[in-house]
């Protein structure tokens, strides 16, 4: 293999490696975007549940009964 052929082979290998890395970066970017979307949805759900819980707590009448149940 002559020097120009060897250089061309190395360049081809580097180009293939870069193309593969670009593909992997795109895939990782898509996964990250999906995860951020899911995180935002989960935060939304958590906030709604927190609001429901706070409304439930606010709707309770005073102190809970301090009387022991009959089985005590």
C-alpha positions, 0 to 999 in steps of 0.5 A: 500500500502506498502512502497516498493509499494509506492516507486515503484509507485512514481518511475513509475510516475517520469519515465512517467513524464520524458518520457513526458518531453523528448518527449516535448523537442524533439518536441520543438527542431524540432520546433526551428530548423524549425524556424531557417531555416525559419529565415535564408531563410527570411534573405536571401530574405531580403538581395536579396530585399535590393540588388535589391533596392540598384541597383534600387536606383543606376540606377536612373538618378540624381535627380527626376523631381522637376516639379509639375504635371499638376494637381497642 
